[in-house]
Amino acid sequence: MRAQFFQFTQRWKSTAKEAMDHTILFAKFLCLLHVTNNYLCSPTLVYGPSMLPTLNLTGDVLLVEKMSHLLGMVGPGDVVLVRSPENPRKTITKRIVGMEGDKVTFLVDPNHSDRSHSLVVPKGHVWIQGDNIYASKDSRHLGPIPYGLILGKVFCRVWPPEGFGLLEQ
Amino acid sequence: MHIRGEGEGEGEGEGEMQTLRQLTPYVKEALQQTLRVTKFFCFLHVTNTYICTFAWGMGPSMLPTINLYGNLLLAERISTRLGKVGPGDVVLVRSPENPRQIVTKRVKGGEGDSVTYLVNPKNSDEEKTVIVPKGHVWIEGDNKYNTKDSRKFGPIPYALLQGRVFCVLWPPEDFKSIGKDIQ
């Protein structure tokens, strides 16, 4: 009776140890995945009409590299991923039109009038606009975006396969 | 002219092979240790980013809560991620003026709150009331006479919050936990 109980605990110990080893290996893999995703490069699904014709309406998978914005190497013309100032859980994809100190001129409401407005981008901020200015909620509505909200620079599209490749400027 | 004989050529090759074989266990050991150190740093980094982190706060803007000459603060990252940061919390914020700088301030109002503040407390009693827009928070330093905060650069987007400070660790005479009131 005692011997059976002992055998049972031995087997349980080895199973528990194996489960522990697998869990640790999985945790290590997740750590590595997290570091790569946040500091090197990560794929992102984006959708919406605001970046037509550069990006599709129904969704594209883009590769976003996360090093340029930390090194200060993003500039006008780059398509970037930005955390929305209105909803901290949402990320939006737009193109940088002006950096701090630049003077930007933009059409306030191109659907209804030709009125344009100019301003200077304040320190520590960037001005972003969607390529499709008729259907884009960007800096024209949200104001200049603090540089600290930039998450990464888009450099390539991987899905759909017809659109595979670097994005146009 | 010295013609290299077969025996000599092989001898030299053998010597190199032997050195390589002798080095292999050391190289392997070095690689293993490097891997271990890398894994440890990954783990440390993930803890720093998702659970809790240290911060050094200094400057006059948060007196008397935080010292002029510097305090070691402990900040946790879970509340900001879950959206549970509210009025009264001391938070680490990425400065909207300089994206590489992190400042410490107290949250005075969340989105939708109506915040009343003294525009220029050194010179006048003039007050202004503002409603914090969606997705933003209003931050102010505890020392209202000498602080650069939302009264100057407006409400800041919630996503710029980096963590909630909950205790002061160093120097030991300042050891205390930071709550929702100004101490």
Interface residues (C-beta under 8 A of the other chain):
Chain A: K28 C31 L32 H34 V35 N38 R83 S84 P85 E86 N87 P88 R89 P122 K123 G124 H125 P146 Y147 G148 L149 I150
Chain B: K39 C42 F43 H45 V46 T49 G83 R94 S95 P96 E97 N98 P99 P133 K134 G135 H136 I156 P157 Y158 A159 L160
